[in-house]
Amino acid sequence: MKIKKMEAGLYCLHCQEEVDHEITYINSQIKSIRCMQCNKTKELNIDVKKEFYKEIVERIATKPTRMTEEYRKDLSHLLFSLPFRAIKKPYRLLKDVNSSRKVIRYYTKKKGIEK
């Protein structure tokens, strides 16, 4: 699960003018929009666990297609890189799971505080 932050010039209802805002995305969903001038934040409801499961299902479902494309593109490269990728995969998977758990934990706690 990836959190991305970007800046955009948007009209702020509180400031009554167009100012820079920080937009926070979880995967491709907007989670929050914060005015950089007045610091007002608009939180959008996202089921973080649902996003996580959707990401996992998509990755699993598209793996055969991605492997087939890689095979058709360059078989020798695939065969050469496969042992290294198999060794690195558990570490990458653990890293992804840990980062996703942090995101889920952070937004679940934050949601619990707001209630």
C-alpha positions in Angstrom: 0.0 0.0 0.0 1.5 3.3 -1.0 0.9 6.8 0.4 1.6 9.6 -2.0 1.5 13.3 -1.2 1.4 16.0 -3.9 0.7 19.7 -4.0 -1.9 21.4 -6.1 -3.4 24.9 -6.4 -7.0 24.6 -5.4 -9.7 27.1 -4.3 -10.0 27.1 -0.5 -13.5 27.8 0.9 -12.0 29.0 4.2 -9.4 31.4 2.7 -11.7 32.4 -0.2 -8.8 32.2 -2.7 -6.8 29.8 -4.7 -3.8 28.5 -2.6 -1.6 25.5 -2.5 -3.1 22.3 -1.0 -1.5 19.0 0.0 -3.3 16.0 -1.4 -2.7 12.7 0.3 -3.4 9.5 -1.7 -3.6 5.9 -0.5 -2.9 3.9 -3.6 -5.1 5.8 -6.1 -7.8 7.0 -3.7 -7.7 10.6 -2.2 -7.5 10.3 1.6 -7.2 14.0 2.6 -6.8 17.5 1.2 -5.1 20.1 3.4 -4.8 23.8 2.8 -1.2 24.9 3.2 -2.2 28.4 4.2 -5.0 28.0 6.8 -4.2 24.3 7.6 -7.9 23.2 7.2 -8.1 19.6 6.3 -10.9 17.6 4.5 -10.7 13.9 5.3 -12.3 11.4 3.0 -13.5 8.1 4.2 -11.6 5.2 2.8 -11.7 1.6 4.0 -8.0 1.1 4.3 -8.3 -2.6 4.9 -10.5 -3.0 1.8 -7.9 -1.1 -0.3 -5.2 -3.4 1.0 -7.2 -6.6 0.1 -8.0 -5.1 -3.3 -4.3 -4.5 -3.9 -3.4 -8.0 -2.9 -6.1 -9.6 -5.1 -5.0 -7.5 -8.1 -1.3 -8.4 -7.7 -2.1 -12.1 -7.4 -4.6 -12.1 -10.3 -2.3 -10.3 -12.7 0.9 -12.2 -11.8 0.4 -14.9 -14.5 -0.2 -12.3 -17.2 2.9 -10.3 -16.1 5.1 -13.4 -16.1 3.8 -14.4 -19.6 4.6 -10.9 -20.9 8.1 -11.1 -19.4 8.5 -14.6 -20.9 7.5 -13.4 -24.4 9.6 -10.3 -24.2 12.9 -12.0 -23.2 13.0 -15.6 -22.1 16.8 -15.6 -21.4 16.5 -12.5 -19.1 13.6 -14.1 -17.2 15.5 -17.4 -16.7 18.6 -15.6 -15.6 16.8 -13.3 -13.2 14.4 -15.8 -11.7 16.8 -17.3 -9.1 17.7 -13.8 -7.8 14.1 -12.7 -7.7 13.1 -15.9 -5.8 15.8 -15.1 -3.2 14.7 -11.4 -2.9 11.0 -12.0 -3.0 10.5 -12.9 0.8 12.3 -9.7 1.8 10.3 -7.5 -0.6 7.1 -9.2 0.5 7.9 -8.6 4.2 8.8 -5.0 3.4 5.5 -4.4 1.6 3.5 -6.1 4.4 5.2 -4.0 7.1 4.6 -0.7 5.2 1.0 -1.7 4.6 0.5 -2.6 8.3 1.8 0.8 9.3 -0.6 2.6 7.0 -3.5 0.4 8.2 -2.6 0.9 11.9 -2.2 4.7 11.5 -5.5 5.3 9.7 -7.4 2.8 11.9 -6.2 4.5 15.0 -6.9 7.9 13.5 -10.5 6.7 12.6 -11.0 5.5 16.2 -10.0 8.8 17.6 -12.4 10.8 15.4 -15.5 8.7 16.6 
